[in-house]
Amino acid sequence: MLEFIDQGLAELKQAGLRRSVKTANTSGRLIEIDGKKLLNFCSNNYLGLAHHPKVIERATIALKEFGAGATGSPLICGWTKYHEGLTKKLAAYKNREAATLFPTGYQANLGTITALTTEEDTIIIDRLNHASIIDACRLSKAKLQVYKHRDLASLEAVLKRSAKFKKRLIVTDIVFSMDGDLALLAEIVELARKYNAITMADYAHATGVVELPGEPEIIMGTLSKALGSLGGFIAGDAKLIDFLRNKARSYIYSTALPPSACAAALAALEVIETEPGRKKRLQQNICLANTLLGNLRLNVAVSKEPRRSASGSLEQQSPIFPIIIGNNERTMRVSQQLFDRGFFVSAIRPPTVPDGEARLRITITSEHTKEEIECLASSLRELIPA
Ligand SMILES: Cc1ncc(COP(=O)(O)O)c(C=O)c1O
């Protein structure tokens, strides 16, 4: 009866798409796998906050106070002073009236997009948005429409032909997770206003790392990347948050985050404010990686050009550097060769990225040293000649 599973796994193997996990015995800038210590160049711990002493200390206090789990969904008995304190902090950090939490970023997208849309509406998304947004659209009864990646003319064309829908919800990643390029947020919000549409922006890889001009009505984020913890959030008008607490099924029907995860994220937000040097170090490292990887003349995503912020200063770029190799097996091979040389860089293959665009997704953090980034770049130069 389960032959289809053998067949499915065999097909994946044949296509070079079979996946497996690697078990880490330590985590951080250095990660130990299979008894080997590696420099980790694929975590989303952009500011090193998952291991910050203050973050660990505050999580430990909450753990001792409230135990391992929340013991209930938010509306039943799972909402603690740590959840409440974190939502207040997030709302202030994102400059919005209110915020609420979800068990993960994935569930924040799922619950919010499905709660806000009906069969009378349309959801308009960038082609390269994250899987959680795509899955939310699949679950929603609204009509899904896709515009070309970062293409404002394509977005406007969709908006022009969508007047018949009751609501139009535009959803975009801020930092595109597999390409590392940035949304044209200010322009998207302007177009949305022109066509009476609502904008929702996913700040998963941006929170604590990248700021863009533009004020979307709905801010989605996650605690699981630069904040080093776990959990998703939405920030916006108080009435939006009230509505989601009444309608978003992934909020209502799932156990609340462990209080310790909230305490950790709260501490991480405080560290971002009190230790601006971390973000500065990250920006310096991104700058260095830009120079070194750019010099390799590899197929680094084309849209990583610096942008100007509202104040006119040059925008820092994102810490995500894709090196598109194309072929699945070759990408796996280079990832293994890097492993053998002491670097952990996961290979990303379809369906996470489009067919023929398998890649190494290198992520830079504030914790990497100049020498480590230089070493990675020179290994890449040897393994993937220009
Ligand atoms: C753009 C984007 N949105 C949402 C998510 C989901 O967030 P989480 O890992 O907290 O579920 C991710 C993370 O993988 C992401 O990259």
The ligand as an SDF file (V2000), in Angstrom:
LIG
                    3D

 16 16  0  0  0  0  0  0  0  0999 V2000
   10.2880   35.4550    3.9960 C   0  0  0  0  0  0  0  0  0  0  0  0
    9.9160   34.4760    5.0590 C   0  0  0  0  0  0  0  0  0  0  0  0
    8.6970   34.5350    5.5980 N   0  0  0  0  0  0  0  0  0  0  0  0
    8.3150   33.6840    6.5710 C   0  0  0  0  0  0  0  0  0  0  0  0
    9.1630   32.7250    7.0590 C   0  0  0  0  0  0  0  0  0  0  0  0
    8.6890   31.7790    8.1180 C   0  0  0  0  0  0  0  0  0  0  0  0
    9.1760   32.1530    9.3520 O   0  0  0  0  0  0  0  0  0  0  0  0
    9.3940   31.0620   10.5090 P   0  0  0  0  0  0  0  0  0  0  0  0
   10.6780   30.3690   10.2190 O   0  0  0  0  0  0  0  0  0  0  0  0
    9.3910   31.8580   11.7560 O   0  0  0  0  0  0  0  0  0  0  0  0
    8.2320   30.1220   10.4240 O   0  0  0  0  0  0  0  0  0  0  0  0
   10.4580   32.6490    6.5530 C   0  0  0  0  0  0  0  0  0  0  0  0
   11.4410   31.6670    7.1120 C   0  0  0  0  0  0  0  0  0  0  0  0
   11.7550   30.6670    6.6460 O   0  0  0  0  0  0  0  0  0  0  0  0
   10.8370   33.5120    5.5140 C   0  0  0  0  0  0  0  0  0  0  0  0
   12.0550   33.4180    4.9570 O   0  0  0  0  0  0  0  0  0  0  0  0
  1  2  1  0
  2  3  1  0
  2 15  2  0
  3  4  2  0
  4  5  1  0
  5  6  1  0
  5 12  2  0
  6  7  1  0
  7  8  1  0
  8  9  2  0
  8 10  1  0
  8 11  1  0
 12 13  1  0
 12 15  1  0
 13 14  2  0
 15 16  1  0
M  END
$$$$
